[in-house]
Amino acid sequence: MLTLRESEVGKTYKVKKIHGEGPLKRRVMDMGITKNAEVFIRKVAPLGDPVQISLRGYELTLRKEDSSLVEIEPID
């Protein structure tokens, strides 16, 4: 399973699934990260926290714990 936390900078991915329960999962979905959304990885901080992504025409920064909930697959 590949998550946003392990993603590579400069690549585009498709969201497969969002793990977790309750308010944390709801918050991630409210930010626009939903199944089949395309996500471009802009930057990852030197220690891996946070991750900056482009999604649905805007920029978003996620903490490690939030990015580890999002399962992705590479788009060829």
JOKACOR-V129243 format. One record per pair of residues at least 24 apart in sequence whose ideal C-beta (glycine too) atoms are under 8 Angstrom apart, sorted by the first residue. I is the first residue (numbers start at 1). J is the second residue. Records with the same first field share a line. If there is no record, write none. Layout:
I->J + J
This chain:
1->71
2->71 + 72 + 73 + 74
3->67 + 68 + 69 + 70 + 71 + 72
4->39 + 41 + 51 + 53 + 62 + 67 + 68 + 70 + 72
5->48 + 51 + 64 + 67 + 68
7->41 + 44 + 51 + 72
8->41
9->41 + 42 + 43 + 44
10->41
11->40 + 41 + 74
12->38 + 39 + 40 + 41 + 74 + 75
13->38 + 39 + 40 + 41 + 72 + 73 + 74 + 75
14->38 + 39 + 72 + 73 + 74 + 75
15->39 + 70 + 71 + 72
16->71 + 72 + 73
17->70 + 71
18->69 + 70 + 71
19->69 + 70 + 71
20->69
24->65 + 66 + 69
25->69
27->66
28->62 + 66 + 69 + 70
31->55 + 60 + 62
32->56 + 58 + 60
33->60 + 70
38->75
39->70 + 72
